[in-house]
């Protein structure tokens, strides 16, 4: 699953050097079997996560949606 998610990310971004990241934050993934958290935080995106005035550019949001769509397709259709 992780390899499929990483392949979708790499193919959509061209970032062949990207590696899976771990977070100290809690996610719902820890409550489910065979599940991982997957977020498309781009290297160029300023990290305002969970801060006052949390924000994300529309371009980065659209890129993330493209990555998510590809990941879902690969996990559920291919």
Secondary structure, DSSP 8 states (H G I E B T S, - for coil): -HHHHHHHHHHHH--TT------SS--GGGGSTT--------TTS---TTSTT----HHHHHHHHHHHHHHHHHHHT-
